[in-house]
Amino acid sequence: MTYSIIAKCSETGQYGVGIQSHFYAAGNACWANAGVGAVVTQAMALIDHGPLGLKLMAEGKSASEALSERLALDPDSEVRQVAMLDSKGRVAVHTGSVTIPAAGHVMGEGFSCQANLMWNDTVPQEMADAFENSKGDLADRLLTALFAGQGAGGDIRGMQSGRILVVDSKIKDKEWEGILVDVNVDDHSEPLKEIERLLKVNSIYSDFTKNGYELELDKSQANEYPEIAFWTGVNLANKGDLENGKQLTGIALKNHSGWRELLIRCSENNFFGITEELVQQLLNTEQ
């Protein structure tokens, strides 16, 4: 009772999954490992197909081989819908013969769109067309496909939850380090719009951490993200730009009293280069 897309980006080699459903925490049906591939298991979902399908592909099985092996072990496979994407961008999809209509899937070069319990059977094709004609980051393109699926009618029951998961192109020693984007909405009246908002938040925080906890902000952004304003201000002040440092930390200090207390506590052990002298300089900006 869901629609979803799995895809490999032809430019970056990243793998991703996007999903939306009128069911709580549909994101639990998404699986992806850096350098391995992605799986989505839906309809009367058997979650086993996610992690165990990825395990088979990590061992060298193609998406088709992994899917066939998993379905052979599933006595109720005809009520399932499962899609797999391997490291070479090959896709394999199964839509069981007794999944609730309308149900079906559309495969393309390095991606697949699948849906069941749809208002109509145009949902997968609309998603596929939207994905193929989209540009930008993989996460944004996956979301574009999900919006197209909803525009075509989506889940017959409406909307409740969704997820965008994107992983790196290369296997990591620590599996969790391969996760590039993981935006999950478990229960919301407009999950796709909420995912869209969170992707923007994710992007700005990602840029912030990659840039050493410092980011150039305009006034509107500084007020919207006091956490980023605070640490950017501290870093600027430590580098000698006290004026701009005061302005940015001042936004956080006015936003919540806890920021003042944090400055004081950090200065006690010189955390993040925050000294008692710096605290006094920054606190002088409070109105």
N, C-alpha and C positions, 0 to 999 in steps of 0.2 A: 504494500500500500504506500508506494513511494516512487519518486523519480530521482534519477542520479546520473552522473557522468564521471567516467574515469578517463584520464588523458596523460600523455607524455608530451612535454613541450619540445618541439623540434629544434629550437634554438638553444635552450639551456640544458636539456636532458632531464629536467625535473619531472616528477610524477605527482599527480594530484587526483583528488576525489572531491566531488561536490554532491550534496544530497539535500532533499527537502521532503518532508512528510507530515501528515496529520497524525503523528504519534509521538509520544514523549521520547526525547533523547534519541532521535533517529541517527544521530552522528555515531552511535555505537556500532552501526553497521558498516562503517568506513575503516579501511585498513590500508596503510602504505608504509613501506620501508625504503629508505634511501638506497639507491643503487640496485634495488630488487624489483619493485613494481607496486601495484595497487590492486585492491580487491574491494568490491562492494557486494554485500549479501542482503537481499531484501525480499519482499512479499512475505511469506511465512518464514522469516529469516532464521537460518541456522548459523549462529555466530562462528562456529567452528571453521566454516569455510574461509573466514578472513585470515586469522593467524596461521592456520594450517596450510592454506593455499599459498600464503607468502613463504612459508617454510619450504614448501616443495619447489617454488621458483628460486629461492635462495640456494637450493641444492642443485639447480641447473635445469629444472623442468621448464618447458615453455608454458605460456599461459594456457594453451589448449590442453597440454598434457596434465597440467596441475588441475585444471577444471574437471577433466574427465576422471581423474583419479579420485577427486573429492566427491563427485556426483555418484560414482560407483559405490561409495561407502555410505551413501545417504538413501535410505529406503523411501523417504518422502520427497525425493528430488523434484517431482512434478508439481509440487506446490511452491517451489522456490524460484527466485530469480537471482542469478549470480553472474558477476562480470569480473574478469581478471585481465590485468595488463602486466606484461613482463618487461625485463630490462631492455629488450630490443624494440619495445614499442608494439609488440604483437598483442592483439586482444582476442579474448574468447568470452562468449556470453551464452548463458542458458536461461531461457524463459520457459518455465514448466508448462505443461499442457493444461493444467488445471489451476493456474494462477488466475486471480479474479480479473475479468476484462473491464476496460480495455487494457491489454498488456502486450508489450513488445519491446523491441530494441532496434537500434540503428548503429552499425559499426562504420567507422571511417579510418583514415590513416592515422594510427596512433591514438585512437580514442573510441569510446563507445558510450551511447546514451541509452538508458533503459528505464522503463516505467511500468507500473501496474496499478490497477484500480484508478485509471484515468477517466476524466470526463469523455475524452475521445482519443482515438489512436494516432493523432497527429503530434502528440507531445514529443516523442523521441526525435522525430525528424525536425521539428522546429528547434529543438535544443541543438541538434547536430549542425543545422544551418547557421545558427547564431554563433556557435563555437568556431566553426570554420571561417566565418567572416569577421571574427573579432581580432583585436590586437591588444598588446600589452602583456602584463605579467600573467602567469598561468592562473593564479588565484582570481584575478579579475575576469579572465576569460571563462573560467568555470562558473563564476557567478552570473555572467552574461547568459550562459546557457541555462542556468536555473531560472532566471527571470523569464527567459523565452518559454521554458516549460510551463511556468505558471501562467504566462500570457496565453498559452494555448489551451488552458483549462486546468492543468495540474492535477493534483490529487482530488478525487471526487468529494472527499470529506472536508477539504480546505487546507489550512496551513497550521503548523504548530512548532516544528523544530527543523534544524538544518545544520550543516557543517561544511566548511571548506578546509581540506587538509592537503598540504603540499610538502613534499620531501625532496631532498637533494638528489642529484644525479649519481653520486658516488657513495659506495658503502662506507660507513663510518665505524671506527673501533667501538664507539659508544653509540648505540642505536638512536638514542634520544637526540643526539647532536645533529642528526640528519633532518630533523623537523624544521622546516622554514616558516610555515604558516599553519596554525591550527586554531581556527575560529569556530567556536561551537555554541549554538543556541539551542537549549533543551526545551524551552517552553515560552512561546511568544506569539502574539496575534499576527505579527508581520515578521517572521523569521528572516526572510531574505533581505528586507530593509535593515534589520538589525545586524545581519552579517555584513552588509555593505558598510554600515557605520563602523563596525568593529575592525573591518579590514583597513580602514583609514587610520584608526587608532593604532592598529598593529604596525602599520607602515611607519608612522611617525616615531613610535617607540623603538622599532627596529633600527631606524636611522640614528636615533639618539644613542643607543647602546653601541652601535658600530663605530660611532664617532667619539667614543670615549666619554660618554655621559655628558655630552655638550652638543647643543643644536641651535642654529640660528632661528629665532622665532620672531614673527611679527606680534603686534600687541594683542590681537585677537587670539592667536595660538597660545601665547604666554598665559592669558587668562583662562583658556580652556584646559591647559595642561600645566597646573601649578607644580607638579612633581618635576617635570622637565625644566620649567623655569627656575626652580630652586637649585637643582644641581648644575645647570648651565651657569647660573649666577655665581655659585660657589667656585666653579672652575675658572670663570673669567676673573673673579676677584683674586684668586690665587695666582693668576698669571699677570696681575698688575692692573687689570682693567676694572678698577673698583667702582667707577661710576655706573657702568652697565651691569656689573655684578650686583650692586645695590638695587638697581631698578628691577631686575629679574627676581632676586630672592625676596624683595619687598612684596611682590605679587603673591608669593606663597605665604609669606608671613601674615598678610592681611586675610588670606583665604582661610587659614586654620591655625589655632594657637599651638598645635603640635609641632609646627615647623620651628618655632622659636625654641621649644624644648629640645628638639633634635639637634639644633646648632650647639646648644649648651652641652648636651651629653657627648656629642662628637668631639668637642674641644677638650674634654677631660682626658682623652687618650690620643688626641691629635689624629682622629680618624679622618680620612679623605683630605688631609692637609688643613683641617679646620683647627685653628688655634684660638686661644682666648682673645688675642688681639683682633683677629679677623671677625670673631663673633661681635665684638664691640663695634667694629666698623660697620658691619652689616645691620646690626640692630638699631643703629642710629638713624636708619631710614624710616623706621616705623612712625606712622602719623598718630 
